[in-house]
Amino acid sequence: MPAKVNIQVLVVIMAFVPLSFASSIMNTVYLNPGASIEVEGRRYGTDTLRTYCYIGKPFSLLDMFETMELIVNIQNSEYTEYGGRTPEEVLKHFNEMDSVKRFNLFSEKHPRMQISPNEQHCVGVETKEPYKVELKHIRFDLFRLKQLIVGIIIVCSASRLAKNTIFYYIAGMVLGICASLVVIITITAKLLPRHPLMYGVLIGGWTIGFYILKQLMDNMRLILVNYSHYLLGYIAFTGFTSLLICYRIGPPRNPRSQNIVKWVLQASGAALVYFSNWHTRVTIAILVLTFMGDYVPLSGIFYLKKKYRRRFPPKRRLLSVDEYNQQSLDETTRSLAELREYVNSPNCQQWNLMRRLRNPMQFANFANGEPHLDEEEIEDYSRTIEEEFDLADDVDDEYFQMHSTPQHQQHDGEYNGNDDQNIDIKYN
């Protein structure tokens, strides 16, 4: 009886579950890094949505520049993508867009989508055409490393770039080449009559302009191959026009204008650093250190280092005898070379110096490259060192004999001394 009740409850639940939800869950594929799946086309039927998910892996600092790239290889563009964290979220987006997808002119399509290696991500593909899905594993993304380095350089050098005239003209030309379409829309908007209906046209024009820019960026490789001469002509015309406009306006001289340029550059560099890898905490820490290094002066860093050394002084290490002798030899050789160089330089007054010396001939020989000591002085020095070593050995031997005498011998010697003293007293 309980089994029948459970079966009835299950049947009732399945009756209320939408068929699209059940089919989406059944059509979910979990991909491993490096996996590749080929899907056959479905010319007939409505079950055309398939969801592909990547689970993700634990966080590690070694994966800072690691990237997962989901590639959808399809012959034409008759497909729709739906993104989400889970298959249920993908299905939700599919149901929301199902009623208006025929009228969605700006639907997102990413044949190559980069996803985080540490987070779960799902992509739903709806099409009746055959296609291939591949999860490419990039262990070290060199482009992201370059992006991080360029972002840090821009943040650190923003103050100098804001005052650089050459950078001003180059940035103006690049901005003019990239934003010429938006400028054309703005000029066209000024020619339109000031009517409330025209504001809707203006907003729509800006939307279409940004959409065209995005399509150009997505198809840049195709444009470079097939329309290279048109592209070069466009770059030459817009670049030269932008250069003339920048020359007419002139570089910013006002400190506030330069500060605005600096802040824009720093914001751009910070954006490059932030999007250079998938670890948000790591990128925020890098940004904090970068801005601290740019805004905190070196004197402040040295002051903090000095305070830290006073609070936590390092442990001093004493030199050994060999290290002391080697350091003495190196310092003596270096000092003699500096002295010989100074003596032979025009800054030294040789005659006044030789007049005050006890042995001017020896000093002249030293200036010409001979040793600073003669043989007699070397022999005297060696003899003195040997005598000091012999004296030190004798002192060490006496100290060792005095402290290494057995205790009972010391007591015997004391008793013998007392006996002699007693004998002398009795004799007297």
Order of alpha helices (4+ residues) and beta strands (2+ residues): alpha-alpha-beta-beta-beta-beta-beta-alpha-beta-beta-beta-alpha-alpha-alpha-alpha-alpha-alpha-alpha-alpha-alpha-alpha-alpha-alpha-alpha-alpha
